[in-house]
Structures are given as structure tokens and as C-alpha cells.
């Protein structure tokens, strides 16, 4: 049980965390700060936070748990803003989709206080953003990756594990490097492909007519193309090395499919499709748990 | 109201059409034929068809409406098998995802009887195949494209429009060429990308671990990668010219994204993402209706 949750960045992710902790009775009071005062006000009106803070630092003051839910490019500035109140025993977490860059910023700015920071990435989200979409159930049944450093306080790692578990998430531990390599493959590249694909259809001369004909397969394939531009700009930039590696692999597979189509090798084409189709049919979200953190 | 529906190919699409017509009280009796006798038996046991036919020709005999729901590469052979019973006044339709190849086969084989054939493509489906997944509601609220030829009997075009409308579909008319160009963009290419992407992740050394970490965005993006290999082999081959054109466009957009990532042009990257994101957020399935056939 926490006395006060400080939320820095009252958007979809931060707001949903606040609602989930409240619903689970895990926190007495939530104080929130957002860059835009109107966002903070909205969060208060919606009952997501109990009080507004005038600055990130004031959201930390008096809190025993702090969630930073800002675009990853704002991590360093946020650490700078709060570093004087980063004290032992207080749990600091983020929700960034990339971890190496956030961990580097934490090391640079927090220095010997970095042990209070437990880097976290909940595998949850919506294609809509903003506190109005905050949802107490967003993290239920979802995986949360934490990437502690050698210096991270083990008690805080345990607290982090407990709080995510208490709101229904399954906690896994990884290194920041393995995290970024894995999510380049299963999250960042698919987002990049969805953005590129949707644009490529929408901007062609007959794009408007084509889009009016698209069905449920297209709808699901492109859902993530509606994701938040600022957030994804940061993710694609922060993890571009791994993403470009994955893109290269993808292009090789696409080349192979086009090659068999062009050469009329129907059997090889069917084999390629069958491999994908069977593997996807056998895949289930969150089915196995490598390196569980519990 | 029809006396007898003949279904050639008792799979997901044919079976769902039979169930929908029965539920709507549009047909007295359904007779079905499939290449594999066990499929036909299963369709009968499930109540999808009332009687089994020993051949495609026998499924046509006595029917006043016939639905061919076979892989598009089997269209020509199917037309050959039934051509002696293709008679004026009987409505023949297919459900193929490509139309130029099917129309060409119909012209070649049916010759002066081609007027009985109303080429159709319902924009509906599931990532699972087989009569066990047949569903009377599959076509409700979905678009159906019909691509009549100059020789097509206008009365049959009207009948086709009426029967799809009666089971809840919205009928649009297009030329086979426009159909194939549009669906290369909004259906065939996304399937190809989903197959290639899933394969590319699954086959890398850490693929298994990566897949265990994937979340809801990945799940929706790859849903169509589980689609039927035989059907999609045919679609990708039949419409490869248009698909390869679309793939080229997609690659150019992907190139542009990678270029701005590599050069660190954060603003340009955000612009590219924002264009896609806003366009996708404003898109709604079946929202506008170019050239409605009603």
C-alpha cells in the first residue's frame, strides 16, 4: 500500500496506472503533473488524479511511488527536473517502449541515485491517446517488462513486481539490450510497417476510393497505424539501430516472396505462405514466459 | 426465392452463403459438392447443405442459383466441369478475391453462355477456413463487389444484387480491372506483408522468445498471416502484377521513413507518422460508397 502516487505525464498510460492503483486500493492519493495544464485539469476532473502539481518535482514531493509516463525523448529532461527528490526507498518507474535510451538517461542524470529507478515497459496500449481514454483495466492480463540495473535496489524491484502483479500484470525481467532487440521485432517494426503501408495506400491517386473498399483484414492490419505520432517518433528514433536490422530481415523475406511470384514458382510461394500461416495459427499472445521475474 | 442452391466448394465462404440463404428463407434446398467427399459429408452433418452431389455438374443440375467457392486457380476447371448445364436464367456466381483471372476463365470456357455468370467478391472472411467455421452472419454488413461483363444478363445482375442485399451485404459494381487494382492495395499486399513479416520474426534465432513477448498490436497486425495458404497462393499469383506495383509503392514509403530515421531528421519522421496516423484515425470501414450498384 502506497501513500501517494505521483504521475508525471497524465496521458493514457499514466492515467490508466492511477486508475488501476485506485481501484485495487493500493494508493491513498494521486497527484499528477502534465506539461499542459489543461491535461492535468482534465485528469483531475475525470477523477484520474486527486490533485494537480505545478511541476514534475512537486509531483514527486511527498510521493512514495512515482510513474513517469512521458515520451521517451523527454526522459532525460524529466530526470533532471526531479533528481533532487530522487531518494532511497521511493519507487520510480517509467513506461517507455524503449529501454536502453531511458536507462542511459537515468544513469547520466541520477548518477548514484539511479538505484531508485526501476525501468518498466507495460505491453499495453491503445491506438488512441490522452487521459480521456485512461482505463483501470489497461494493464490487466498484460505483460510488463522490467529491466533493472546492477545498482537497482532489490527491494524496489520487488515492490515494482508486486504493484504490477496486484493490478493483474505479469512481470518479466530482461536486460535493456534484450528488451530493445525483442521489441524492435514484435512492436516497433510492425508499427513502422503499418505507418508506411497506410501512407502508401492513402497518398496514391485512387487512394480514397481504394480505402472505401477495405475490409476487416485491412482494418486490423492497420489499427496500429493510428498510434500517437510523438510517441512513435521517439521510439523509432531511440531504437533505430535494432529496428533497421529487423527491417532488413523483413525486406529479405519480402524479396523472397516477390521472387517466387515473379518466377511463377507456385509451390515455393505456397510453402512460404504455409510456414507463416501455420506459425501464426499456433501463436498465442503471452503463451510462454521466458525469464519470469516472480 | 430460389428453389435450389448448388454450392461448389463447401468451405467457409460457400457454407456461410448457404447458411445465410437458409436463415433468410431465400432457398428451399441446398445441394453441395466438394473435391473431398469428407468435406461434403461434414457440411451435410452440420446442416449447411441438405444433400451431397457426386460432382460439380450434379450440384448444378436442378439448381436455380449456383455459388462456386473454390480457390481461384480452380475456376477454369470448375467452369469446364459445369459448362453443359450453364443455362440462361440460372444465376452463377463465384466468391474469388481476384476477378480478372476468373472472368477470363469464364469467357474462355463458357463462351456464349458467359452471360449467366455474375462475378462476385464478398469482402468478408476469417483467418480460419473450412465448413466448420461457416457462419450465417459472415456477409452481414459487408461489401460485395460484383464485376459484370457487357454480356452479363441484366436480370441476373439484379438477382445477384437482391440476394446479397437480402443477407445484409452492400453491393457495389466495378470493372474486373478496377477491382483487382483496388484489392491489390487494400487486401492482397497487406496479406503478403503479414506473411513476410511473421515469417521474418519467427525464423530468426531468437524468434521464439520474441514471439512470447508480443502484445495486442502485434496480434492484430499479424491476424491475416494465419490465412489459408492455398487460397492466398492463388490470389498472389493471379494478381501479381498489381500486387508488385503496390509493393513497389510501399517500399518507396518505407525507404523514405528509413532515410529520415538514418539521417536523424526527427521532424520529417514525425510528419510521416502523423500523416499516416491522422489518415488512419479518420478512416472507417465501408464509410463511403463509390459507384453503388443499387
Interface residues (C-beta under 8 A of the other chain):
Chain A: X123 X124 X125 X127 X128 X142 X143 X145 X172 X181 X182 X183 X185 X186 X187 X189 X190 X191 X192 X193 X194 X195 X196 X197 X198 X199 X200 X201 X202 X203 X204 X206 X207 X208 X209 X210 X211 X212 X213 X214 X215 X216 X217 X218 X219 X220 X221 X222 X223 X224 X225 X226 X227 X228 X229 X230 X232 X233 X236 X237 X240 X243 X244 X246 X247 X249 X250 X251 X252 X253 X254 X256 X257 X258 X261 X262 X264 X266 X269 X270 X272 X273 X274 X275 X276 X277 X279 X280 X281 X283 X285 X286 X287 X288 X289 X290
Chain B: X123 X124 X125 X127 X128 X142 X143 X145 X172 X181 X182 X183 X185 X186 X187 X189 X190 X191 X192 X193 X194 X195 X196 X197 X198 X199 X200 X201 X202 X203 X204 X206 X207 X208 X209 X210 X211 X212 X213 X214 X215 X216 X217 X218 X219 X220 X221 X222 X223 X224 X225 X226 X227 X228 X229 X230 X232 X233 X236 X237 X240 X243 X244 X246 X247 X249 X250 X251 X252 X253 X254 X257 X258 X261 X262 X264 X266 X269 X270 X272 X273 X274 X275 X276 X277 X279 X280 X281 X283 X285 X286 X287 X288 X289 X290
